[in-house]
Amino acid sequence: MVNEYQGVLLDERPEEAKAKDFKSDNPELASAVQLNWVEKKPEEWKNYPSRNQLQSSSCLAQAMSKALFTMGKDVVSAHPIYRSRKNFSEKGMWLYDAADILKKQGTVLENIDLSQNVSEDFMNMPIAPSVMEELKTSAIKVGGYAYVANCKDIEQIAQAIEEHGHCVITIGSNYNEWSSIPEIQGEAKWFHGICAIDYVLYNGKKYIVIILLLLAIVILAGGTFTRE
């Protein structure tokens, strides 16, 4: 695999280490919900303001911040999440680490700690003392999360969106596949984290909506996600 760009690191820990990850005691996080696959036109899909990571590898932290926005929070900063990653100062981070940071440490508002349209070097700057104080006294956190490793089932992702309004997912891709309606075209060269916000029927086929920005539509094809 050629890592041309790496925003998400693969979780290569042994299973016994993964078993120690946070497990929510909130049954609502894991409960089954009734899905409503409805044919929708693109203009009818859910849409939220996009986040711009620029040339940094902070996609997972940005996706977590966007997930908070779908939950009714104000625009929050991805910097405290990304800067607190276990693998600092390497690029990218693990999905479970981003969720754990948001649960245990949290973040602050974007207007307190800038995190969009900035470089990797900027995102790697230490968290300012004033922001650290804000994290101690008024951090924006999540009460829990449900982490599913190696999920390739569109129904599971749709259930998370139906119940919680979002699902942060990771995608292995290459530049030929990053199009309006992606199709697998060879080996994944990089991994990206993004916040899925809707599930729809489009021309009779199931899709997960990733981002809708003006007329630029990026959706993840339905079915079972596989890469041979």
C-alpha positions, 0 to 999 in steps of 0.5 A: 500500500502506498500512503500518499496521504494518510488522515486515518491510521489503521487499527493494527492493535491485537484483539485483546487491546481493542477489547479494552476500548470504552464500551458504552453502558448506554443501551441507546447507543447500540439499540436497533432502530427502524430504517426508512429508506426513501427515494430522495433528490440530492436537494432533499438530502440532509446538509451541513456546513462543510469543514476544511482541513486544508492540507492537514491530516486532521480529517478525523478530528474535523469529522468528530467536530462536525458530528458535534454540530449535527448534535446541535452544538456550535462550531467546535475546534478540531485542534484540541482533538488532533493535537492530543492524539496518541501518535503525535507528531505523526500525521493522521490518527486512529478512529478510536483515539479521536472518539476517546479524546472527545469523551475524556478531554473534549474540545472548545469552540472554533472561535476560541481555537482556530482549526479550519483552513490551516496547515499541518504545522499549525494543527500541531502547535501546542494547545494554548494555556487559555484553551487548556483552561477552557478544556478544564472548566467548560470542555465540550464533550460526548457522553459516550460512543459506539465503536465498530471495527471493520464495519462494512454493512451499510445498514449499520451505518444507516442505523447510526445516522437514523438514531444519532444523526451522524456516523463518523466513518473511515474510507480507504480510497484512491484518487480515481475513486474520489468522485460523485458516486465512487466505484472501487478502482484498484488498491486503496492508497490512503484512508480518510475520516468523514462524518456521514449525515444521511442515508437515502435511496437514489435511483433505486439504490441505497447510498450513504450521504457523506457531504453535500456542498453546493453542487458537489455531491459525494456519496458512498455507494450502497450494498456491502463495502468490499475491496478485493 
